[in-house]
Amino acid sequence: MRSSRRRFVTGAAASATAAAAGLSSSAWRTAAAAAGPAGELTLKLATVAPDGTPWAEQLQVYKQKVEAAAKGRLRVKLFLGGALGDENQTVAECRRGAIQLWGGTTGALASSVPEISVLELPYLFRNPEEADRVLDGVLAVDMRRLLAARGFVLLFWAENGYRSFGTKWGPVKGPADLKGHKMRSQESQVHLEMYRALGALPQPIAVTEVLPALQTGVVDGFDNTPLYAFAASWQLGIKHFSLSEHIYQPGVVLASKKEFDKLPADLQSALMADVAKIQADGRTAVRDMAPLLVDNFTNAKIPVYRLTAAEKDAFAAATRGVHDKFIKSVSAAKPLYAKIRGALGAGRP
């Protein structure tokens, strides 16, 4: 596993290019429809994670665990790199049961479960340990219930990490540096409102279209993790990267509740095989890689600006209204937000 992580760090751009050249969505669907061995049920797992990344590696481990636990009665077929469509499209198809399993960001999941955006409010979690404590303890029961009510079964959390700014014009040291710039935004109300609060002009664009949008001037920058930036080759479209770490973004792997409920109890258990270890190992793999990928920006002649604590506090103050606006617009998320704030302590800004 360590060697494969090193290979990704040194070959991120190449792996993203290879993933983009894969089979078309319709070709994958045709292949998935082919009958397997007698008595074997095939479940499709859709993700935009490219091959050769730690996310793909984590899903491969999950596939192996499930198939071993199911003793030949289940097969998990991975569709990497957006082969079945973008995140918003495939999570909707998972909800209705056309795709049985899904892995993606909570930002995309918000298109089907608006309350989940509470986890991505700017500067809510100041370190990964806070996020882990809330997801694994404080909100564990609430999240399972919320997702079940929206048509999903939570299998395990994954990790995208802390999102920061990649730009074409210069480093981002404060909110004023973003004013008037066109920034690619994830198709999430919280992300859009964050950019508006900072005076930027958010442009919601699917992940597969971001690099050409950067190269043709449709947008002036983006925000994402160093890991995803290299996985998708977005670093080819920027000149600066600023470690604002303004949104912690979990990943999540889900099952369609409609399809999960059709399975006998032993196969439902197989889909939960060793998920706690898979979750922990996945977080560790992504977090261990983060510093190496920041160094990769420098190696690619892209200067990295590390914001000071005071500069991050200025961003947090500028985006504090996003919290209030979100709670007012998605009132069902208010109890979740209250639990998070209570767990983080009254002294937090």
VOGU-3710 file (C-alpha; in Angstrom, 3 decimals, decimal comma):
1> mrssrrrfvt> 0,000/0,000/0,000  2,841/2,415/0,810  4,505/1,780/-2,549  1,271/2,443/-4,421  0,865/5,751/-2,569  4,377/6,759/-3,609  3,591/5,854/-7,207  0,545/8,132/-7,100  2,527/11,050/-5,683  5,045/10,847/-8,530
11> gaaasataaa> 2,549/9,988/-11,266  -0,685/11,768/-10,344  -1,138/13,625/-13,610  -0,544/10,506/-15,713  -3,088/8,454/-13,786  -5,754/11,122/-14,171  -5,168/11,285/-17,920  -5,420/7,511/-18,232  -8,687/7,447/-16,283  -10,176/10,115/-18,531
21> aglsssawrt> -9,482/7,943/-21,577  -11,531/4,988/-20,282  -14,722/3,442/-21,607  -17,748/5,612/-22,192  -20,619/5,542/-19,708  -22,823/3,528/-22,071  -20,042/1,000/-22,698  -19,583/0,510/-18,971  -23,314/0,005/-18,503  -23,352/-2,609/-21,232
31> aaaaagpage> -20,417/-4,422/-19,644  -22,042/-4,289/-16,204  -25,228/-5,856/-17,551  -23,428/-9,022/-18,617  -24,467/-12,036/-16,579  -21,978/-13,320/-14,032  -21,562/-16,854/-12,725  -24,723/-18,642/-11,623  -25,906/-17,447/-8,225  -23,634/-14,379/-8,206
41> ltlklatvap> -25,153/-10,924/-7,811  -23,178/-7,998/-9,261  -23,342/-4,615/-7,547  -22,114/-1,504/-9,357  -20,049/0,999/-7,342  -19,772/4,434/-8,981  -17,174/7,091/-8,141  -15,322/9,937/-9,821  -12,129/8,881/-8,011  -9,491/8,146/-10,668
51> dgtpwaeqlq> -7,639/4,853/-10,870  -4,244/4,897/-9,202  -5,394/7,072/-6,281  -5,691/6,102/-2,592  -9,482/6,319/-2,966  -9,437/3,717/-5,726  -7,136/1,586/-3,598  -9,528/1,866/-0,640  -12,480/0,813/-2,787  -10,487/-2,120/-4,164
61> vykqkveaaa> -9,839/-3,281/-0,600  -13,536/-2,893/0,175  -14,469/-4,905/-2,914  -12,165/-7,732/-1,846  -13,515/-7,768/1,710  -17,137/-7,858/0,562  -16,593/-10,598/-1,998  -14,695/-12,721/0,512  -17,401/-12,271/3,153  -20,137/-13,079/0,623
71> kgrlrvklfl> -18,370/-16,342/-0,372  -19,032/-16,026/-4,076  -22,600/-14,719/-3,841  -21,753/-11,030/-4,387  -19,484/-9,287/-6,853  -18,637/-5,584/-6,568  -17,802/-3,953/-9,901  -15,910/-0,658/-9,575  -16,580/2,167/-12,043  -13,786/4,680/-11,462
81> ggalgdenqt> -13,068/8,105/-12,913  -16,716/9,072/-13,474  -17,333/6,199/-15,889  -21,035/6,141/-14,962  -21,435/9,925/-14,780  -20,607/12,827/-12,485  -21,110/12,766/-8,717  -24,507/14,475/-8,608  -25,897/12,261/-11,365  -24,632/8,983/-9,910
91> vaecrrgaiq> -25,665/9,706/-6,318  -29,211/10,328/-7,582  -29,095/7,025/-9,473  -27,870/5,280/-6,332  -30,770/6,722/-4,370  -33,295/5,269/-6,803  -31,435/1,941/-7,030  -30,110/2,082/-10,601  -26,599/2,035/-9,071  -26,261/-0,069/-5,945
101> lwggttgala> -23,165/1,518/-4,349  -21,646/5,007/-4,507  -18,492/6,727/-3,283  -18,043/10,485/-3,379  -17,901/13,762/-1,499  -20,422/15,076/0,969  -20,602/18,160/-1,241  -22,109/16,086/-4,041  -24,264/14,060/-1,654  -25,891/17,349/-0,591
111> ssvpeisvle> -27,758/17,369/-3,916  -29,817/14,485/-2,486  -29,331/15,134/1,245  -29,155/18,925/1,805  -28,547/18,576/5,557  -25,193/16,854/4,958  -23,740/20,232/3,930  -23,562/21,091/7,617  -20,276/19,164/7,641  -18,738/21,479/5,017
121> lpylfrnpee> -19,399/24,882/6,541  -16,254/27,039/6,259  -13,757/26,634/9,102  -16,122/24,401/11,076  -13,425/21,807/11,790  -9,965/23,212/12,492  -8,205/19,826/12,431  -8,956/16,248/11,298  -9,275/14,995/14,872  -12,263/17,287/15,443
131> adrvldgvla> -13,920/15,990/12,291  -13,296/12,353/13,230  -14,719/12,874/16,719  -17,910/14,410/15,344  -18,434/11,908/12,509  -17,556/8,786/14,475  -19,110/9,779/17,789  -21,240/12,902/18,097  -23,257/12,467/14,888  -22,840/8,729/14,242
141> vdmrrllaar> -26,462/7,785/14,940  -27,906/10,979/13,442  -26,066/10,499/10,157  -27,188/6,906/9,738  -30,786/7,901/10,403  -30,620/10,928/8,115  -29,147/8,951/5,234  -31,614/6,095/5,700  -34,496/8,580/5,543  -33,110/9,861/2,225
151> gfvllfwaen> -32,688/6,411/0,690  -29,098/5,491/1,579  -27,204/3,125/3,862  -23,969/4,538/5,278  -21,171/2,015/4,756  -18,135/4,052/5,809  -16,592/7,505/5,730  -13,717/8,264/3,407  -11,440/11,305/3,132  -11,035/14,108/0,656
161> gyrsfgtkwg> -9,447/16,424/3,209  -8,959/20,171/3,485  -9,817/22,272/0,466  -7,567/25,203/-0,475  -7,327/27,677/-3,339  -5,581/27,108/-6,660  -5,365/30,306/-8,732  -4,002/31,674/-11,987  -3,278/35,238/-10,864  -1,443/35,125/-7,527
171> pvkgpadlkg> -1,548/33,858/-3,939  -4,714/34,181/-1,848  -3,795/35,693/1,523  -7,137/37,262/2,427  -10,735/37,616/1,221  -9,888/40,710/-0,840  -7,629/38,603/-3,061  -10,642/36,660/-4,361  -12,887/39,637/-5,057  -14,209/39,692/-8,608
181> hkmrsqesqv> -12,474/36,485/-9,675  -14,363/33,657/-11,368  -13,840/30,544/-9,268  -14,925/27,015/-10,033  -17,305/25,910/-7,299  -18,612/22,498/-6,429  -22,336/22,285/-7,138  -23,210/22,829/-3,462  -25,104/25,723/-1,901  -22,560/26,041/0,922
191> hlemyralga> -19,668/26,300/-1,542  -21,499/28,833/-3,700  -22,416/30,980/-0,688  -18,868/30,850/0,627  -17,507/32,304/-2,594  -20,197/34,999/-2,662  -19,327/35,963/0,917  -15,715/36,393/-0,188  -16,653/38,586/-3,136  -15,770/35,969/-5,766
201> lpqpiavtev> -17,921/34,906/-8,725  -18,636/31,176/-8,264  -19,075/29,024/-11,358  -20,577/25,574/-10,669  -18,746/23,172/-12,990  -18,548/19,364/-12,952  -15,130/17,922/-12,088  -14,544/16,566/-15,590  -14,848/20,090/-17,063  -12,636/22,011/-14,632
211> lpalqtgvvd> -9,244/21,682/-16,360  -10,498/22,921/-19,756  -12,362/25,721/-17,952  -9,081/26,800/-16,346  -7,132/26,530/-19,581  -9,656/28,529/-21,622  -10,240/31,257/-19,039  -13,795/30,306/-18,133  -12,597/30,342/-14,506  -9,592/31,896/-12,777
221> gfdntplyaf> -9,163/29,228/-10,120  -10,706/26,531/-7,960  -10,693/25,118/-4,488  -9,956/21,503/-3,681  -7,465/19,329/-1,859  -3,884/18,944/-3,115  -4,671/15,258/-3,611  -7,642/15,804/-5,892  -5,926/18,663/-7,719  -3,152/16,296/-8,804
231> aaswqlgikh> -5,487/13,335/-9,358  -7,467/15,398/-11,883  -4,410/17,252/-13,274  -5,889/20,613/-12,261  -2,433/21,844/-11,298  -1,805/22,224/-15,041  -4,224/25,162/-15,095  -2,917/27,278/-12,187  0,130/29,320/-11,178  -0,327/29,494/-7,382
241> fslsehiyqp> -1,714/27,320/-4,594  -2,707/28,839/-1,235  -3,184/26,598/1,792  -6,294/28,257/3,223  -7,721/24,907/4,393  -11,141/26,550/4,553  -13,409/23,485/4,230  -12,832/20,024/5,606  -14,567/17,649/3,199  -15,286/14,028/4,069
251> gvvlaskkef> -15,829/11,383/1,472  -18,496/8,765/1,996  -19,356/5,331/0,619  -23,037/4,462/0,508  -25,447/1,752/-0,562  -28,854/2,299/-2,101  -31,269/1,509/0,729  -33,794/0,272/-1,821  -31,332/-2,347/-3,068  -29,717/-3,044/0,324
261> dklpadlqsa> -33,089/-3,911/1,858  -33,674/-6,563/-0,821  -30,615/-8,541/0,279  -30,732/-11,338/2,847  -29,219/-10,514/6,230  -25,951/-12,346/5,581  -25,273/-10,386/2,382  -26,153/-7,129/4,131  -23,528/-8,085/6,700  -21,056/-8,804/3,895
271> lmadvakiqa> -21,443/-5,218/2,677  -20,397/-4,073/6,153  -17,349/-6,365/6,240  -14,463/-4,763/8,153  -15,647/-1,232/7,326  -14,203/0,313/10,516  -10,679/-0,747/9,524  -11,196/0,256/5,894  -12,368/3,685/7,066  -9,411/4,178/9,421
281> dgrtavrdma> -6,849/2,982/6,882  -8,323/5,208/4,175  -8,088/8,312/6,314  -4,498/7,511/7,238  -3,483/6,922/3,606  -4,863/10,263/2,413  -3,535/12,251/5,370  -0,064/10,765/5,119  0,106/11,719/1,453  -0,983/15,354/1,866
291> pllvdnftna> 2,431/16,874/2,731  4,082/15,072/-0,183  1,539/16,498/-2,605  2,030/20,017/-1,290  5,727/19,546/-2,096  4,681/18,421/-5,576  3,313/21,912/-6,280  6,763/23,330/-5,618  8,332/20,653/-7,813  5,907/21,675/-10,555
301> kipvyrltaa> 7,068/25,314/-10,236  3,797/26,348/-8,570  4,497/28,497/-5,486  2,637/27,452/-2,317  1,497/30,120/0,138  0,775/28,902/3,677  -1,765/31,134/5,384  -1,037/32,174/8,953  -3,499/31,492/11,769  -4,504/35,175/11,703
311> ekdafaaatr> -5,158/35,042/7,948  -7,314/31,931/8,359  -9,224/33,710/11,135  -9,937/36,564/8,720  -11,422/34,085/6,241  -13,435/32,441/9,019  -14,872/35,820/10,063  -15,720/36,721/6,461  -17,611/33,458/5,940  -19,326/33,232/9,342
321> gvhdkfiksv> -22,573/34,423/7,754  -22,572/31,317/5,538  -23,261/29,266/8,676  -26,277/31,391/9,614  -27,664/31,465/6,069  -27,357/27,688/5,727  -29,147/26,958/9,016  -31,977/29,299/8,023  -32,371/27,785/4,556  -32,014/24,134/5,666
331> saakplyaki> -33,750/24,245/9,024  -33,604/20,440/9,421  -29,839/20,768/9,817  -30,134/23,048/12,853  -30,046/20,222/15,465  -26,981/18,706/13,749  -25,223/22,070/13,757  -26,055/22,589/17,430  -24,547/19,205/18,308  -21,378/19,971/16,357
341> rgalgagrp> -20,936/23,387/17,939  -21,582/21,928/21,365  -18,947/19,264/20,838  -16,367/21,779/19,579  -16,802/24,048/22,580  -18,157/27,508/23,289  -14,784/29,184/22,805  -14,660/28,516/19,066  -15,191/31,459/16,682
//
